[in-house]
Amino acid sequence: MKELIVYIARSLVDHPDAVQVTEVMNGQDLVLELRVAKDDLGKIIGRQGRMARGLRTVLFAAAARSGQRVLLDIVE
């Protein structure tokens, strides 16, 4: 899951080297914390959160195939 979010985020931003994804276990849920450069934060969130919602949808679909519950947290 982590590699999927890294791949998508790096292809969307201007500073792909600044993309970091950290895995944190929260009970039985896996939380992926996405960090990008401040200039790229708007590109990851998108207008009215559409890009962030799309990232979460792709992540949920990939997690459902593996039987996990994965959450995406975009951290400033």
GUDRENRO-309624 format. One line per field, with one value per atom (N, C-alpha, C, CB): residue number from 1; residue in one letter; atom name; x, y, z. Coordinates in nm, 4 decimals, always signed. Each point is the difference from the previous one (the first is absolute). Glycine has a CB too. Layout:
BEGIN
nr <- (NUM_...)
rest <- (A_...)
atom <- (CA_...)
u <- (X_...)
v <- (Y_...)
w <- (Z_...)
***
This chain:
BEGIN
nr <- (1_1_1_1_2_2_2_2_3_3_3_3_4_4_4_4_5_5_5_5_6_6_6_6_7_7_7_7_8_8_8_8_9_9_9_9_10_10_10_10_11_11_11_11_12_12_12_12_13_13_13_13_14_14_14_14_15_15_15_15_16_16_16_16_17_17_17_17_18_18_18_18_19_19_19_19_20_20_20_20_21_21_21_21_22_22_22_22_23_23_23_23_24_24_24_24_25_25_25_25_26_26_26_26_27_27_27_27_28_28_28_28_29_29_29_29_30_30_30_30_31_31_31_31_32_32_32_32_33_33_33_33_34_34_34_34_35_35_35_35_36_36_36_36_37_37_37_37_38_38_38_38_39_39_39_39_40_40_40_40_41_41_41_41_42_42_42_42_43_43_43_43_44_44_44_44_45_45_45_45_46_46_46_46_47_47_47_47_48_48_48_48_49_49_49_49_50_50_50_50_51_51_51_51_52_52_52_52_53_53_53_53_54_54_54_54_55_55_55_55_56_56_56_56_57_57_57_57_58_58_58_58_59_59_59_59_60_60_60_60_61_61_61_61_62_62_62_62_63_63_63_63_64_64_64_64_65_65_65_65_66_66_66_66_67_67_67_67_68_68_68_68_69_69_69_69_70_70_70_70_71_71_71_71_72_72_72_72_73_73_73_73_74_74_74_74_75_75_75_75_76_76_76_76)
rest <- (M_M_M_M_K_K_K_K_E_E_E_E_L_L_L_L_I_I_I_I_V_V_V_V_Y_Y_Y_Y_I_I_I_I_A_A_A_A_R_R_R_R_S_S_S_S_L_L_L_L_V_V_V_V_D_D_D_D_H_H_H_H_P_P_P_P_D_D_D_D_A_A_A_A_V_V_V_V_Q_Q_Q_Q_V_V_V_V_T_T_T_T_E_E_E_E_V_V_V_V_M_M_M_M_N_N_N_N_G_G_G_G_Q_Q_Q_Q_D_D_D_D_L_L_L_L_V_V_V_V_L_L_L_L_E_E_E_E_L_L_L_L_R_R_R_R_V_V_V_V_A_A_A_A_K_K_K_K_D_D_D_D_D_D_D_D_L_L_L_L_G_G_G_G_K_K_K_K_I_I_I_I_I_I_I_I_G_G_G_G_R_R_R_R_Q_Q_Q_Q_G_G_G_G_R_R_R_R_M_M_M_M_A_A_A_A_R_R_R_R_G_G_G_G_L_L_L_L_R_R_R_R_T_T_T_T_V_V_V_V_L_L_L_L_F_F_F_F_A_A_A_A_A_A_A_A_A_A_A_A_A_A_A_A_R_R_R_R_S_S_S_S_G_G_G_G_Q_Q_Q_Q_R_R_R_R_V_V_V_V_L_L_L_L_L_L_L_L_D_D_D_D_I_I_I_I_V_V_V_V_E_E_E_E)
atom <- (N_CA_C_CB_N_CA_C_CB_N_CA_C_CB_N_CA_C_CB_N_CA_C_CB_N_CA_C_CB_N_CA_C_CB_N_CA_C_CB_N_CA_C_CB_N_CA_C_CB_N_CA_C_CB_N_CA_C_CB_N_CA_C_CB_N_CA_C_CB_N_CA_C_CB_N_CA_C_CB_N_CA_C_CB_N_CA_C_CB_N_CA_C_CB_N_CA_C_CB_N_CA_C_CB_N_CA_C_CB_N_CA_C_CB_N_CA_C_CB_N_CA_C_CB_N_CA_C_CB_N_CA_C_CB_N_CA_C_CB_N_CA_C_CB_N_CA_C_CB_N_CA_C_CB_N_CA_C_CB_N_CA_C_CB_N_CA_C_CB_N_CA_C_CB_N_CA_C_CB_N_CA_C_CB_N_CA_C_CB_N_CA_C_CB_N_CA_C_CB_N_CA_C_CB_N_CA_C_CB_N_CA_C_CB_N_CA_C_CB_N_CA_C_CB_N_CA_C_CB_N_CA_C_CB_N_CA_C_CB_N_CA_C_CB_N_CA_C_CB_N_CA_C_CB_N_CA_C_CB_N_CA_C_CB_N_CA_C_CB_N_CA_C_CB_N_CA_C_CB_N_CA_C_CB_N_CA_C_CB_N_CA_C_CB_N_CA_C_CB_N_CA_C_CB_N_CA_C_CB_N_CA_C_CB_N_CA_C_CB_N_CA_C_CB_N_CA_C_CB_N_CA_C_CB_N_CA_C_CB_N_CA_C_CB_N_CA_C_CB_N_CA_C_CB_N_CA_C_CB_N_CA_C_CB_N_CA_C_CB_N_CA_C_CB_N_CA_C_CB)
u <- (+0.0808_-0.0808_+0.0857_-0.1779_+0.2837_+0.0886_+0.0595_+0.0527_-0.0089_+0.0620_-0.0989_+0.1556_-0.2806_-0.1039_-0.0188_-0.1134_+0.1036_-0.0187_+0.1242_-0.1568_+0.2747_+0.1241_+0.0046_+0.1197_-0.1533_+0.0033_-0.0978_+0.0648_-0.1865_-0.1007_+0.0376_-0.1762_+0.2180_+0.0334_+0.1200_-0.0913_+0.1917_+0.1184_-0.0316_+0.1406_-0.2372_-0.0352_-0.0866_+0.0146_-0.0696_-0.0867_+0.0723_-0.1837_+0.2927_+0.0626_+0.1193_-0.0743_+0.1167_+0.1172_+0.1301_-0.1405_+0.1340_+0.1190_-0.0162_+0.0396_-0.0174_-0.0238_+0.0940_-0.0820_+0.1989_+0.0931_-0.0498_+0.1868_-0.2779_-0.0512_-0.1164_+0.0724_-0.1179_-0.1134_+0.0465_-0.1090_+0.0383_+0.0291_-0.1305_+0.2060_-0.2044_-0.1160_+0.0461_-0.1121_+0.0434_+0.0319_-0.1165_+0.1484_-0.1187_-0.1027_-0.0111_+0.0424_-0.1653_-0.0255_-0.1167_+0.0863_-0.0694_-0.1088_-0.0841_+0.1388_-0.2703_-0.0942_-0.1039_+0.0369_-0.0081_-0.0857_+0.0187_-0.1683_+0.0601_+0.0095_+0.0096_-0.1288_+0.1188_+0.0044_+0.1435_-0.2354_+0.2672_+0.1282_-0.0225_+0.0854_-0.0139_-0.0124_+0.1246_-0.1434_+0.1243_+0.1108_+0.0010_-0.0135_+0.1235_+0.0144_+0.0812_-0.0137_-0.0472_+0.0630_+0.0497_-0.1478_+0.2770_+0.0600_+0.0594_+0.0496_-0.0771_+0.0545_+0.0530_-0.1606_+0.2299_+0.0494_-0.1189_+0.2105_-0.1910_-0.1099_-0.0566_+0.1035_-0.0183_-0.0463_-0.0918_+0.2109_-0.1953_-0.0755_-0.1242_+0.2126_-0.2351_-0.1127_-0.1331_+0.1335_-0.1482_-0.1231_-0.0239_+0.0269_+0.0799_-0.0146_-0.0467_+0.1793_-0.1357_-0.0397_-0.1446_+0.2399_-0.2788_-0.1365_-0.0978_+0.0892_-0.0532_-0.0860_-0.1124_+0.0546_-0.1285_-0.1127_-0.1103_+0.0565_-0.0953_-0.1052_+0.0304_-0.1643_+0.2930_+0.0403_-0.0210_-0.0515_+0.0310_-0.0290_+0.1181_-0.1583_+0.2785_+0.1179_+0.0238_+0.1012_-0.1149_+0.0170_-0.1053_+0.0970_-0.2194_-0.1075_+0.0305_-0.1659_+0.2207_+0.0370_+0.1117_-0.0705_+0.1704_+0.1087_-0.0544_+0.1606_-0.2500_-0.0575_-0.0838_-0.0021_-0.0702_-0.0817_+0.0870_-0.1714_+0.2794_+0.0922_+0.0626_+0.0479_-0.0103_+0.0604_-0.0987_+0.1492_-0.2745_-0.1007_-0.0243_-0.1063_+0.1023_-0.0221_+0.1159_-0.1341_+0.2558_+0.1167_+0.0036_+0.1266_-0.1656_+0.0000_-0.1088_+0.0894_-0.2026_-0.1094_+0.0402_-0.1649_+0.2459_+0.0464_+0.0872_-0.0098_+0.0841_+0.0876_-0.0650_+0.1944_-0.3181_-0.0712_+0.0429_-0.0257_+0.0883_+0.0446_-0.0888_+0.2345_-0.2210_-0.0620_+0.1136_-0.2142_+0.2225_+0.1086_-0.0587_+0.1492_-0.0927_-0.0438_+0.1149_-0.1598_+0.1255_+0.1009_-0.0147_+0.0016_+0.1091_+0.0032_+0.1024_-0.0672_+0.0228_+0.0912_+0.0461_-0.1150_+0.2449_+0.0579_+0.0732_+0.0204_-0.0386_+0.0711_+0.1403_-0.2133)
v <- (-0.1190_+0.1190_+0.1263_-0.1270_+0.1211_+0.1159_+0.0352_-0.0623_-0.0379_+0.0240_+0.0606_-0.1901_+0.1502_+0.0540_+0.1492_-0.2228_+0.2637_+0.1426_+0.0797_-0.0604_+0.0062_+0.0694_+0.0212_-0.1013_-0.0009_+0.0092_+0.1064_-0.2430_+0.2400_+0.0960_+0.1418_-0.1781_+0.1960_+0.1335_+0.0582_-0.0630_-0.0183_+0.0504_+0.0418_-0.1472_+0.0835_+0.0378_+0.1255_-0.2398_+0.2822_+0.1183_+0.1288_-0.1524_+0.1434_+0.1184_+0.0503_-0.0815_+0.2045_+0.0591_-0.0433_+0.1942_-0.2304_-0.0403_-0.1455_+0.2404_-0.3368_-0.1404_-0.0540_-0.0317_+0.0947_-0.0472_+0.0310_+0.0316_+0.0633_+0.0397_-0.0871_+0.2322_-0.3241_-0.0854_-0.1057_+0.0379_-0.0445_-0.0997_-0.0634_+0.1272_-0.2578_-0.0718_-0.0841_-0.0051_+0.0228_-0.0726_-0.0904_+0.1876_-0.3120_-0.0946_-0.0004_-0.1413_+0.1568_-0.0007_-0.0945_+0.2390_-0.3314_-0.0893_+0.0668_-0.2037_+0.2065_+0.0579_-0.1076_+0.2395_-0.3206_-0.1151_-0.1023_+0.1450_-0.1774_-0.0926_+0.0729_-0.1659_+0.2982_+0.0809_+0.0431_+0.0807_-0.0749_+0.0523_+0.1424_-0.2313_+0.3256_+0.1404_+0.0391_+0.0522_-0.0014_+0.0489_+0.1519_-0.1991_+0.2544_+0.1445_+0.0502_-0.0113_+0.0955_+0.0535_+0.1407_-0.1417_+0.1630_+0.1329_+0.0415_-0.0402_+0.1645_+0.0559_+0.1391_-0.1347_+0.1946_+0.1367_+0.0942_-0.0522_+0.1639_+0.0946_+0.0529_+0.0632_-0.0457_+0.0492_-0.1001_+0.1310_-0.2590_-0.1056_-0.0441_-0.0743_+0.1295_-0.0431_+0.0217_+0.0521_+0.0594_+0.0280_-0.0970_+0.2372_-0.2845_-0.0966_-0.1355_+0.1195_-0.1560_-0.1281_+0.0060_-0.0453_+0.1576_+0.0127_+0.0252_+0.0881_-0.0025_+0.0274_+0.0963_-0.2247_+0.2627_+0.0908_-0.0707_+0.1228_-0.0604_-0.0526_-0.1417_+0.1441_-0.1805_-0.1296_-0.1159_+0.0886_-0.0579_-0.1069_-0.0936_+0.1534_-0.0994_-0.0841_-0.0891_+0.1761_-0.1211_-0.0793_-0.1100_+0.2000_-0.1682_-0.0989_-0.1113_+0.1788_-0.1424_-0.0994_-0.0904_+0.1585_-0.1008_-0.0804_-0.0998_+0.1901_-0.1432_-0.0880_-0.1112_+0.1924_-0.1599_-0.1004_-0.1104_+0.1759_-0.1368_-0.0992_-0.0840_+0.1532_-0.0894_-0.0718_-0.0973_+0.1958_-0.1533_-0.0886_-0.1211_+0.1966_-0.1753_-0.1107_-0.0992_+0.1525_-0.1011_-0.0882_-0.0741_+0.1551_-0.0883_-0.0626_-0.1064_+0.2121_-0.1894_-0.0973_-0.1308_+0.1876_-0.1774_-0.1222_-0.0843_+0.1193_-0.0536_-0.0741_-0.0266_+0.1021_-0.0541_-0.0266_+0.0869_-0.2283_+0.3419_+0.0912_+0.1225_-0.0813_+0.1581_+0.1313_+0.1003_-0.0882_+0.1759_+0.0963_+0.1398_-0.1689_+0.2606_+0.1394_+0.0874_-0.0435_+0.1511_+0.0931_+0.1318_-0.1112_+0.1585_+0.1266_+0.0894_-0.1096_+0.2254_+0.0938_+0.0998_-0.0269_+0.0247_+0.0793_+0.1182_-0.2023_+0.3194_+0.1196_+0.0019_+0.1249)
w <- (+0.0000_+0.0000_+0.0000_+0.1189_-0.0407_+0.0109_-0.1361_+0.2379_-0.3121_-0.1298_-0.0986_+0.0425_-0.0345_-0.0876_+0.0228_-0.0005_+0.1260_+0.0312_-0.0370_+0.1867_-0.1625_-0.0372_-0.1508_+0.1978_-0.2741_-0.1461_-0.0512_-0.0114_+0.0614_-0.0458_+0.0413_+0.0146_+0.1101_+0.0495_-0.0743_+0.2247_-0.2505_-0.0709_-0.1426_+0.1412_-0.2017_-0.1365_-0.0043_-0.0642_+0.1751_+0.0045_+0.0384_+0.0581_+0.0159_+0.0596_-0.0817_+0.2237_-0.1925_-0.0641_+0.0665_-0.0644_+0.1922_+0.0753_+0.0461_+0.0764_-0.1677_+0.0368_+0.1074_-0.2289_+0.2465_+0.1020_+0.1412_-0.1628_+0.1756_+0.1319_+0.0470_-0.0505_-0.0323_+0.0371_+0.1005_-0.2268_+0.3394_+0.1030_+0.0457_+0.0747_-0.0602_+0.0507_+0.1188_-0.2302_+0.3420_+0.1222_+0.0356_+0.0807_-0.0448_+0.0411_+0.1517_-0.2044_+0.2555_+0.1437_+0.0259_+0.0282_+0.0648_+0.0377_+0.1082_-0.0592_+0.0362_+0.0947_+0.0300_-0.0865_+0.1866_+0.0269_-0.1115_+0.1234_-0.1946_-0.1126_-0.1324_+0.1308_-0.1272_-0.1219_-0.0294_+0.0425_-0.1708_-0.0442_-0.0479_-0.0645_+0.1230_-0.0372_-0.0781_+0.2040_-0.3251_-0.0812_+0.0106_-0.1603_+0.2086_+0.0128_-0.1181_+0.2532_-0.3348_-0.1203_+0.0270_-0.1461_+0.1216_+0.0146_-0.1337_+0.2458_-0.2862_-0.1233_+0.0309_-0.1446_+0.0479_+0.0169_+0.0126_-0.1318_+0.2030_+0.0215_-0.1307_+0.2163_-0.3166_-0.1304_-0.0689_-0.0211_+0.0507_-0.0676_+0.0760_-0.0984_+0.2156_+0.0819_-0.0709_+0.2035_-0.2718_-0.0731_-0.1144_+0.0613_-0.1234_-0.1099_+0.0514_-0.1268_+0.2449_+0.0575_+0.0504_+0.0644_-0.0058_+0.0514_-0.1138_+0.2172_-0.3114_-0.1145_+0.0340_-0.0871_-0.0143_+0.0204_+0.0774_-0.2124_+0.3206_+0.0874_+0.0471_-0.1191_+0.1252_+0.0507_-0.0960_+0.2198_-0.3460_-0.0968_-0.0205_-0.1128_+0.1057_-0.0214_+0.1218_-0.1503_+0.2696_+0.1219_+0.0070_+0.1181_-0.1551_-0.0006_-0.1010_+0.0679_-0.1822_-0.1004_+0.0479_-0.1762_+0.2426_+0.0562_+0.1014_-0.0357_+0.1214_+0.1015_-0.0639_+0.1620_-0.2680_-0.0682_-0.0595_-0.0504_-0.0162_-0.0572_+0.1103_-0.1936_+0.3033_+0.1119_+0.0631_+0.0419_-0.0223_+0.0575_-0.0890_+0.1112_-0.2426_-0.0934_+0.0047_-0.1478_+0.1526_+0.0072_+0.1340_-0.1539_+0.2603_+0.1321_+0.0099_+0.0995_-0.1635_+0.0043_-0.0665_-0.0013_-0.1027_-0.0672_+0.0916_-0.2184_+0.3075_+0.0902_+0.1353_-0.1156_+0.1357_+0.1240_+0.1159_-0.0786_+0.0524_+0.1050_+0.0051_-0.0273_+0.1343_+0.0070_+0.0105_+0.1108_-0.2097_-0.0091_-0.0080_-0.1143_+0.1917_+0.0014_-0.0509_+0.1949_-0.2641_-0.0500_+0.0735_-0.2271_+0.2841_+0.0712_-0.0699_+0.2220_-0.2705_-0.0657_+0.1053_-0.2274_+0.2569_+0.1073_-0.0572_+0.1431_-0.0823_-0.0463_+0.0530_-0.0109)
***
